[in-house]
Amino acid sequence: MIETGLELAERHRQERDRERSLDCRRAHQEHWVVLQREGNASAFNGYCWTPSAYSAIRCRHCGRVWRTKANYVRHLPDAERGTP
């Protein structure tokens, strides 16, 4: 299958994001905080809190944000309200 320019660019973006994520995981774990624990409030659900298996995590060192349902979340501290 021949990739279009957009498909190729998207694949490279995904690979770059994966590499950055691995770098963050290796070096910054002590900087991780939970933004939203086991739920979310987004435009999709009318900004109402909705329970979920996923939690939003932020690295205070590099700024990456991701959602996960991994077990390590229960060991992370909650982010302080109002902090970036």
LOKE-507996 format. One record per residue (C-alpha): residue number from 1; residue in three letters; x, y, z. Coordinates in steps of 0.05 Angstrom, whole numbers, plus 5000, padded with zeros to 4 digits. Layout:
<rs>
R   num   residuo      u      v      w
R   NUM       ALA      X      Y      Z
...
</rs>
This chain:
<rs>
R   num   residuo      u      v      w
R     1       MET   5000   5000   5000
R     2       ILE   5027   5068   4981
R     3       GLU   5019   5123   5034
R     4       THR   4995   5192   5016
R     5       GLY   5034   5252   5041
R     6       LEU   4982   5263   5096
R     7       GLU   4984   5190   5119
R     8       LEU   5060   5191   5121
R     9       ALA   5061   5256   5160
R    10       GLU   5010   5228   5210
R    11       ARG   5051   5164   5219
R    12       HIS   5114   5205   5233
R    13       ARG   5076   5249   5282
R    14       GLN   5051   5187   5319
R    15       GLU   5121   5157   5322
R    16       ARG   5150   5223   5347
R    17       ASP   5096   5227   5401
R    18       ARG   5111   5156   5422
R    19       GLU   5185   5172   5428
R    20       ARG   5170   5235   5470
R    21       SER   5124   5195   5514
R    22       LEU   5178   5143   5526
R    23       ASP   5228   5198   5543
R    24       CYS   5178   5228   5593
R    25       ARG   5164   5159   5624
R    26       ARG   5238   5146   5634
R    27       ALA   5260   5212   5662
R    28       HIS   5201   5249   5692
R    29       GLN   5158   5201   5733
R    30       GLU   5169   5240   5797
R    31       HIS   5137   5300   5763
R    32       TRP   5071   5266   5745
R    33       VAL   5006   5289   5776
R    34       VAL   4933   5269   5765
R    35       LEU   4890   5323   5733
R    36       GLN   4825   5283   5730
R    37       ARG   4821   5218   5769
R    38       GLU   4777   5163   5740
R    39       GLY   4731   5208   5699
R    40       ASN   4726   5270   5657
R    41       ALA   4685   5332   5642
R    42       SER   4688   5351   5568
R    43       ALA   4646   5384   5515
R    44       PHE   4626   5315   5491
R    45       ASN   4587   5302   5556
R    46       GLY   4564   5374   5566
R    47       TYR   4621   5390   5615
R    48       CYS   4587   5346   5667
R    49       TRP   4631   5300   5708
R    50       THR   4628   5230   5679
R    51       PRO   4660   5171   5715
R    52       SER   4709   5132   5673
R    53       ALA   4763   5080   5679
R    54       TYR   4812   5132   5652
R    55       SER   4850   5187   5689
R    56       ALA   4885   5248   5659
R    57       ILE   4959   5255   5678
R    58       ARG   5005   5314   5669
R    59       CYS   5081   5317   5672
R    60       ARG   5099   5381   5709
R    61       HIS   5169   5378   5679
R    62       CYS   5154   5374   5603
R    63       GLY   5080   5391   5602
R    64       ARG   5056   5327   5569
R    65       VAL   4984   5307   5584
R    66       TRP   4954   5239   5571
R    67       ARG   4897   5194   5593
R    68       THR   4908   5124   5619
R    69       LYS   4875   5070   5659
R    70       ALA   4941   5041   5683
R    71       ASN   4948   5019   5755
R    72       TYR   5005   5068   5770
R    73       VAL   4954   5124   5773
R    74       ARG   4932   5104   5843
R    75       HIS   5003   5120   5868
R    76       LEU   5005   5190   5838
R    77       PRO   4987   5254   5875
R    78       ASP   4929   5298   5852
R    79       ALA   4948   5364   5820
R    80       GLU   4933   5425   5862
R    81       ARG   4871   5463   5839
R    82       GLY   4887   5522   5795
R    83       THR   4958   5501   5778
R    84       PRO   4979   5492   5705
</rs>
